[in-house]
Amino acid sequence: MATDQAAAIGTGAPQTDAAHAAFPRFEQTFPKLTETEIGRMRRFGEVRQHKDGELLFESGKVGPGMFVILSGNVAISQRDGLGHVTPVIEQGPGQFLAEIGQLSGRRALVDGTAEGDVETLLIPPPNLRALLVAKPISASASCAHSFCAVLP
């Protein structure tokens, strides 16, 4: 990510003007699920609590699946081999976090860190496949086409 784009995002609320400027198609890139959609997804996952600073997923390690943020904020950042950290985006309630690589057993490319106390719905890859078949969320709010293309 370009340094000016990362600087434009900074820290704070997930859907700031800076975030919208850095990602021109923000709503499509980082969709927000409705309460109804999240309710329909609950049977596919389990609620998890995360403390401030806890890594939900870590660069270079296989992630546990897709996280739907129920409360709190998660900072997404990228690290290089020298330990430099570049902020990417912060996401909040109703948004979901998943890399396609994580969902197919590959290693994460970014870190996801809890900012304050965070509650998530974790949907592991096998359950995510079932969720995509059941289609409990709108097509515009899902990455179903992308996920299905890489899931075995």
N, C-alpha and C positions, 0 to 999 in steps of 0.2 A: 504494500500500500504506500502511496506517496506520503511523504512527511507532512505536507501541507494539508492533505486530506485527514490524516490522523490528528493533527493539531486542531483542525476545524471541529472535530467531534469532541475532544476534551473529555471532561468528566461531568456528571450530573444526570439529569433525567434522560431516559432512553430516547425519547422522541423530540429532541430539541431542534431548533431551526438549523443549527450547525450540522446535525446528523442528516437532516433533509437536504441540505446543500451538498454534503459530501456524497450522498447517495440519491441522485435525482429521481429514481423510481423507488423511493423509500418504502411505501406501502406494499409494493410488489416484492421487494427484496426482503423485507422484515414484516410479514403480515401479522396481524393480531387476531387471535381466535376469540369468538364470542363465548360468554358463559355457557350457553347451550351446547356449543361445540365441545368445550372442555368437559362438560358434564357427560357427554356421550363417549368421550375418550377415556374416562376414569377406569372403566372396566378392563382396559388394556394395560394399565400401569399401576404403579404404587407411589404414594405420596412420600416424599423425602424432605427432611429438614437439613439445611446447610448453614453453618456458622460463617460469620464474617471472615473473609480471606480463604475459605475452603475452595479447593479446586474441584469443580464438577467434572471436568475433563482436562487433560494435560497434553500439550504438544509432545508428540513422539510415543504416546501410549494409546492403546486401544480404548475407546470410550464405551460406556455402558449402554448407549442408545440415545433416544430423543428425550430431551427435557422440555416440558411445558412449564413456564414460570407461572406459579399461582400467586406468589407475593414476593416482593423484594426486587432487586436488580442484580443482573449478572454482567460483569465486564468481560468482553471478548478482547483478547490481545494476542499478538504474534511475537515470538521470540526468535532471534537469530542465534547462530552458533557461538557468538561472543557474549550472549546474555543480554543484549539490548532488547528492550520490550517496547513494542509499538501498539498503542491502543487502536482497536478497530471500531468497536461500537459497544454501547451498553444496551441491554434489553431488559424489559420489565414485564409486569403481569400481562398474561394473554399471549405473549410471544413464545416461540419455541426455538430450541437450539439443537441442531444436529448437523454434522458433516456427513456427506454422502459416504466418505471413506470409513467413518466410524460405524455406520450402519451396515457395512459389508465386511466388518472385521479388520479394517485398515486402521492405521494410526492417525491420531488427530493432528491437524496442521496448526491449530491455535489452542490457547488456553481459555477456559471459562471459569471465572473466579467470582464467588459470592461477594457482593458488596452489602454488608450488613447481614441480618438474618434473612434467609431465602427459603421459600417453600416451593418445591417442584413436583410435578408428576413425571416420573421416569418410566418411559415405555421402551423395554428392551427390543432389540431387532426382531426376534420371532413374533412378538406381539405387534410390532409396527407393521409387519406384513399383513397380519390379520386385520389390523385397523384400516389399512389401505383398501383391503377387499371389502370391508364393511361400509366404508365411505361415510363415517359419521361427521366429517367436516366438509365445508365447501371446497370446491376445486380451487377457487381463487386463494384460499387460505392454506392450501396444502402444497407440498412439493412432491406430490404423488408421482408425477411423471418422472421426475429426476430420481426419486428413491427406487421406483420400480425398475428403472433402467439398469441399476447396478446390484440390486439384491438378488442373490441366487435363488 
